[in-house]
Amino acid sequence: MIQLQEKLTTNSWIKADWENYVAAIDSPEHEKHQGYYYSGYMRIEDLPTGADHSRYHLLMANAINLFCTIGGIAINGFDNCSYRKTGIRECQPDLSYYCGERARLAPVGTSVINLDEQVTPDLVIEISNTTINDDLGAKRLLYEEMGVSEYWIVDVQNTLIYAFEMIDRGSKRIDTSLVLPELSIATITAVLNLSKEQDQSQIGKWLMSQFQG
C-alpha cells in the first residue's frame, strides 16, 4: 500500500482493486484530487489550478446555464461531483448535468452520488488542458459504460470541443447537442475563442443574441 501511495499523484492509470482505490481517494491526503476507477485501474488526478482551465470551466457552465434559462430547459448541474458504482467504477467529471424531464432526478444531500441507487447524469464535461489523450481514451470508455447520454471534452490548448453521443456502450461525434436540443457545439466553441479578446459580460451579451435569435 505504501508503494502504491507513492505513485498516486502521477496522473496515471494504476492497477488496483476497489478497496485500495476507495482508501486512497477518501483519505485526507487526496481530498484535493479527482478520482477515477475503471476496469480494475485507478487514476488520481491533481485538481487543475491553471487560469485557462478555470476560465474555460466557468465559460462552459455559464453558457449552458444561459442557454437553458433562455430556452426554458430544466437543468440541474454539478461541479466536480463524484459518481460511484461500488466495486465497478467511479468518476469525478469537471461538470455534469441532469437535463429536461430528468432534471428532477438530480440527487440532493449526498457527497458522493451512488449509482447503485441514483440515475446517471445526461451530460458530462471534462475540461482538458493536459489530459486530452486520457479524456479521449480511457475516460471516454468509462462514460460509455456508465451510460451517460452525452460526453463533451473541452480541449483547452487547441480551443476545440469534442462532443459525443453515447449509444449502446459506444459513441459518435455530434455537432448539435441532443440533451440540450438545438444547442450548436460550434456556438459553444466560439465562446472559447471570444474569451481571448472579450470579457465574460461581453460574451454573455453575444450568447444572448445567439440564443434569443
Long-range contacts (C-beta under 8 A, 24 or more apart in sequence): 5-29, 8-33, 8-44, 9-33, 9-44, 9-46, 11-43, 11-44, 11-45, 11-46, 11-130, 11-131, 12-43, 13-38, 13-41, 13-42, 13-43, 13-134, 13-138, 14-41, 14-42, 14-43, 15-40, 15-41, 16-40, 16-41, 16-42, 18-86, 18-87, 18-88, 21-90, 25-90, 34-80, 34-92, 35-82, 35-90, 35-92, 36-90, 36-91, 36-92, 36-138, 36-139, 36-142, 37-88, 37-89, 37-90, 37-91, 38-89, 38-91, 38-138, 38-139, 38-141, 38-142, 38-145, 39-89, 39-141, 41-138, 43-134, 43-138, 45-131, 47-80, 48-127, 48-129, 48-130, 50-129, 52-129, 52-156, 53-127, 53-129, 53-156, 55-195, 56-127, 56-154, 56-156, 56-192, 56-195, 57-94, 57-95, 57-127, 58-200, 59-191, 59-192, 59-195, 59-200, 59-203, 60-95, 60-125, 60-127, 60-152, 60-154, 60-188, 60-191, 61-95, 62-200, 62-204, 63-188, 63-191, 63-207, 64-95, 64-97, 64-180, 64-183, 66-204, 66-207, 66-208, 66-211, 67-180, 67-183, 67-207, 67-211, 68-99, 68-180, 70-208, 70-211, 70-212, 71-181, 71-182, 71-211, 73-99, 73-100, 73-180, 73-181, 74-99, 74-100, 74-101, 74-103, 74-104, 75-99, 75-100, 75-103, 75-180, 76-103, 76-104, 76-106, 78-106, 78-121, 81-113, 82-111, 82-112, 82-113, 83-112, 83-113, 83-115, 83-120, 83-121, 83-146, 84-112, 84-113, 84-114, 84-115, 85-114, 85-115, 85-116, 85-146, 86-114, 86-116, 89-142, 89-145, 89-146, 91-124, 91-139, 91-142, 91-143, 91-146, 93-124, 93-125, 93-126, 93-143, 94-125, 94-126, 94-127, 95-123, 95-124, 95-125, 95-127, 96-121, 96-123, 96-124, 96-125, 97-121, 97-122, 97-123, 97-124, 97-179, 98-122, 99-123, 99-179, 99-180, 100-179, 115-146, 120-146, 120-147, 120-148, 121-148, 122-148, 122-149, 122-150, 122-179, 123-148, 123-149, 123-150, 123-151, 123-152, 123-177, 123-179, 123-180, 124-148, 124-150, 124-151, 124-152, 125-151, 125-152, 125-153, 125-154, 126-151, 126-152, 126-153, 126-154, 127-154, 127-156, 128-153, 128-154, 128-155, 128-156, 129-156, 129-157, 132-157, 136-162, 140-164, 140-171, 143-171, 144-169, 144-170, 144-171, 145-169, 149-178, 149-179, 150-174, 150-177, 150-178, 150-179, 152-185, 154-192, 159-189, 159-192, 159-193, 160-189, 161-185, 161-188, 161-189, 161-192
